[in-house]
Amino acid sequence: MDSQDNKRKWKNRDLLSSLDFALTGIFTAIKEERNMRKHAVTSLLVLLAGIVFKFPELNGSFSY
């Protein structure tokens, strides 16, 4: 009985609480970790460059 109570204690009750924990973790990592800030800024710059320069999709352009 005790182990079941412990599992329920840490389980998220619904999707919104799971999403809240995930977003809190992401924003905390960006706020506290320098390298994560670099990754986030670089990702946004690449995304914006793709939108501005209208890069085509790269489906099938990588062949192994």
N, C-alpha and C positions, 0 to 999 in steps of 0.2 A: 504494500500500500504506500509506503514511504517513497519508493522509487517512482511510482506513477504520479504522485503529487509533485515531485521534483521535475518531472518531464513537463507537466502542465504549467508549472511556474514559468518556464522559459519559452514555451511555445507561443508564437504570436496568435492572437485570436482571429484576426481577419487580414485581408490583403492590404488594407490601408495602414495598419500598424506595421506590417512588414515593409511596406514602401517607405514609411516614415523612418524606421530604423536604418534602412539602406541609404536613403538620402542624407540622413544625419551623419552617417559614417563617411560618405563621400565628401560632404562639405567640411567635416572635421579634418579629414585627411588633407584636403586642399588648403585649409587654413593653417594647419600645423606642420605640414611637410613641404619643404622647399622643392624637392624634386617632383612632387605631385603637382605643385603649382606650375612648374615648367611643362609637365606633360599636358596639363589642362589648357594652358595658353597655346602651346604648339598645336594641339588638336583643334582648338577653335580657329587658329590661323589657317590651318590646312583646309578645314571645312569651309571657311569663308572664301579662300582662294578658289576652291572647287566651284563654289556658287558664282563668284564674280567672273571667272574665266570660263565657266560652263564646260568643265572637264567632262568628257563622255564617260559612261560607265566602263569599268575595266573587266567586264565579264568575258572570260575566254582569252584575255590577252596574256595570261601567264600560262605557258605550256611547260610541262615537266618532261 
